[in-house]
């Protein structure tokens, strides 16, 4: 388990965009980079930050890496937010 704060990770608008895209369907870095005004390496760096706090997962399919939302990674966020609605 990582010590990276997921709130810090989602503070960046590019990372929120990536999460929104991955919520729709798993995608590769190239597919994700198509919707952003930043380079593919920059997208990879943003995905690493999301991976470090377990908000996304990655699987290898041959030479492709497929990224997806890691629902379990949102547990910490949900627990913290739920205290305001209980």
C-alpha positions in Angstrom: 0.0 0.0 0.0 1.3 3.4 -1.0 1.6 6.4 1.3 0.8 8.8 -1.6 -2.2 11.0 -0.8 -5.0 10.3 -3.3 -6.4 13.8 -2.8 -3.1 15.3 -3.9 -3.2 13.0 -7.0 -6.7 14.0 -8.0 -5.9 17.7 -7.4 -4.4 17.9 -10.9 -7.0 18.5 -13.7 -5.1 16.2 -16.1 -5.3 13.4 -13.7 -9.0 14.0 -13.1 -9.5 13.9 -16.9 -7.6 10.6 -17.0 -9.8 9.1 -14.3 -12.9 10.2 -16.1 -11.7 8.6 -19.3 -10.8 5.4 -17.5 -14.1 5.3 -15.8 -15.7 4.9 -19.2 -13.4 2.1 -20.3 -9.8 0.8 -19.9 -7.4 2.5 -22.2 -3.8 2.6 -23.3 -1.5 5.6 -22.8 -1.8 6.5 -26.5 -5.6 6.4 -26.3 -5.5 8.6 -23.3 -3.0 11.1 -24.7 -5.4 11.7 -27.7 -7.7 13.8 -25.5 -5.0 15.9 -23.7 -2.9 18.8 -24.8 0.2 17.2 -23.2 2.7 14.7 -24.5 2.4 10.9 -24.2 5.4 10.8 -21.7 3.5 13.4 -19.6 0.4 11.2 -19.6 2.6 8.3 -18.4 3.9 10.4 -15.5 0.3 11.4 -14.5 -0.7 7.7 -14.7 2.3 6.8 -12.5 1.0 9.2 -9.8 -2.4 7.6 -10.0 -0.8 4.2 -9.8 1.2 5.2 -6.8 -1.9 5.9 -4.8 -3.8 2.9 -6.2 -6.4 4.8 -8.0 -5.7 3.0 -11.3 -4.4 -0.4 -12.2 -2.4 -1.6 -15.2 -2.3 -4.9 -17.0 0.0 -6.0 -19.8 -1.4 -7.4 -23.1 1.6 -8.2 -25.2 3.5 -5.0 -25.6 0.5 -2.8 -24.6 -0.2 -1.6 -21.1 -3.9 -1.2 -20.4 -4.9 1.2 -17.6 -8.2 1.0 -15.7 -9.8 2.5 -12.6 -9.0 0.6 -9.4 -12.3 0.8 -7.5 -10.6 -0.5 -4.3 -8.2 2.5 -4.5 -11.1 4.8 -4.0 -12.1 3.3 -0.6 -9.9 5.7 1.4 -11.4 8.7 -0.5 -15.0 7.4 0.0 -14.5 6.7 3.7 -13.3 10.3 4.2 -16.0 11.9 2.1 -18.8 9.7 3.6 -18.2 11.2 7.1 -19.8 14.5 5.7 -23.0 12.8 4.7 -23.6 10.5 7.7 
